[in-house]
């Protein structure tokens, strides 16, 4: 996915976006499951307190396949995650990560939306459901501008070897 570079770094950068997640339900052939769920996309708009309530709306139905819009999620970028955002943007296919938990009926309900590889991996390590969806252009541009404004690569230094044979067992030099 090729994105246009940011020309003006001084432009106003929003601090938050309101995110809606599109979840798709398909019938499943498994005798243990009624349906399979997946996140198929996200939409973004500027954050407003009025639109921050969580709602689920059926937006498309074709045969037994249904798509639901789960709205009211907040996406914020954090300076300490800049390196993860940078690597996400530089990947072949930048992704937006939707972390979900199952409700009482086994339906995945999004709880966190992130652009950080590291955050998504941490949730995956804890056996949470993590869906990777294509990042919308407005979120890509926002994240790119954030990274350009805040990311400072850390130059890795090679450590010098310590001569441990010069020390006795107590750690003092002889």
C-alpha positions in Angstrom: 0.0 0.0 0.0 1.6 3.3 -1.1 0.7 6.4 0.8 1.5 10.0 -0.1 4.2 11.6 2.1 3.3 14.3 4.5 4.4 17.7 3.2 3.6 20.0 6.1 4.7 18.8 9.6 3.3 21.9 11.2 -0.4 21.1 10.5 -2.8 20.5 13.3 -2.7 16.9 14.4 -5.8 15.5 16.2 -5.1 13.7 19.4 -7.9 11.1 19.1 -10.1 9.5 16.6 -13.5 7.8 17.0 -13.3 4.3 15.5 -16.0 2.0 14.3 -15.2 -1.6 13.7 -17.0 -3.7 11.0 -17.4 -7.3 12.3 -18.6 -10.0 9.9 -20.6 -13.1 10.9 -20.6 -16.1 8.5 -22.2 -19.5 9.0 -19.8 -22.2 10.0 -19.6 -25.8 8.9 -18.2 -26.9 12.2 -20.4 -29.0 14.5 -19.1 -27.1 17.5 -19.7 -23.5 16.1 -22.8 -21.8 14.7 -20.9 -19.0 13.1 -17.4 -17.6 12.5 -16.6 -14.0 13.2 -13.9 -11.7 11.8 -13.2 -8.0 11.7 -13.2 -6.8 8.1 -12.5 -3.2 8.5 -12.5 0.0 10.6 -13.8 3.5 9.9 -12.5 6.7 11.5 -13.8 10.2 12.3 -12.6 12.9 14.6 -13.3 12.2 18.3 -16.4 13.8 19.8 -17.9 13.1 23.2 -21.4 12.9 21.7 -20.5 10.0 19.4 -18.6 8.1 22.0 -21.3 5.6 23.0 -20.9 2.0 22.1 -23.5 0.8 19.6 -23.9 -2.2 17.3 -25.8 -1.8 14.0 -26.5 -4.3 11.3 -25.2 -2.6 8.1 -25.2 -5.4 5.5 -26.9 -8.7 5.1 -26.4 -11.1 2.1 -27.8 -14.6 2.5 -26.5 -15.9 5.9 -23.6 -13.4 6.0 -24.1 -10.3 8.2 -21.9 -7.3 8.8 -22.2 -5.2 12.0 -20.9 -1.8 12.7 -19.5 -1.6 16.3 -19.1 2.1 17.0 -17.8 4.2 19.8 -14.2 3.2 20.2 -11.4 5.6 20.9 -8.0 5.5 19.2 -5.1 7.4 20.7 -1.4 7.4 19.8 1.2 7.4 22.5 4.8 8.7 22.2 6.3 5.7 23.9 4.8 3.5 21.1 6.3 5.5 18.2 8.8 2.7 17.2 6.0 0.2 16.9 3.9 2.6 14.8 7.0 3.3 12.6 7.5 -0.4 12.0 3.8 -0.9 11.2 3.8 2.0 8.7 7.0 0.6 7.0 5.6 -2.9 6.6 4.3 -4.2 3.3 0.7 -3.9 4.5 0.2 -1.5 7.4 -2.5 -2.8 9.8 -5.0 -1.6 12.4 -5.4 -4.1 15.2 -8.8 -4.9 16.7 -8.6 -6.6 20.1 -11.9 -8.4 21.0 -13.3 -10.5 23.8 -16.2 -12.9 23.7 -19.5 -12.0 25.3 -21.8 -14.6 27.0 -23.1 -15.9 23.6 -19.6 -16.3 22.1 -19.8 -13.2 20.0 -16.5 -11.3 19.7 -16.9 -7.7 21.0 -14.1 -5.2 20.1 -12.6 -3.6 23.2 -9.4 -2.0 21.9 -8.3 -0.6 18.6 -4.6 0.0 18.1 -2.0 0.8 15.5 0.8 -0.7 17.6 2.4 -4.1 16.7 3.7 -4.4 20.2 0.3 -3.8 21.9 -1.4 -6.3 19.6 1.3 -8.9 20.3 0.9 -8.4 24.0 -2.8 -9.1 23.8 -2.1 -12.1 21.6 0.3 -13.5 24.2 -2.6 -13.3 26.7 -4.8 -15.4 24.4 -7.1 -12.4 23.4 -8.6 -12.4 19.9 -6.6 -10.0 17.7 -7.8 -9.1 14.2 -5.5 -7.3 11.8 -7.4 -5.1 9.2 -6.3 -2.7 6.6 -5.6 0.8 7.9 -7.8 3.5 6.5 -5.9 6.3 4.6 -6.9 9.0 7.2 -5.5 6.9 10.0 -2.3 6.1 8.0 -1.7 9.8 7.4 -2.4 10.7 11.1 -0.1 8.0 12.3 2.6 9.0 9.8 2.4 12.6 10.9 2.6 11.6 14.6 5.7 9.4 14.0 7.4 12.2 12.0 6.7 14.6 14.8 7.7 12.4 17.8 9.8 9.4 16.8 13.5 9.6 17.5 15.3 6.4 16.6 17.6 5.1 19.3 21.1 4.4 18.1 22.1 1.0 19.3 25.7 0.8 20.7 27.8 -2.3 20.8 28.7 -3.3 24.3 32.4 -3.7 25.2 33.4 -7.1 26.5 34.4 -7.3 30.1 37.4 -9.4 31.0 35.9 -11.6 33.7 39.2 -13.5 34.2 40.9 -10.5 35.7 38.4 -10.6 38.6 38.4 -13.1 41.5 35.2 -14.8 42.6 34.2 -11.8 44.8 34.2 -9.5 41.8 37.2 -7.5 42.9 40.3 -7.0 40.7 43.4 -8.9 41.8 
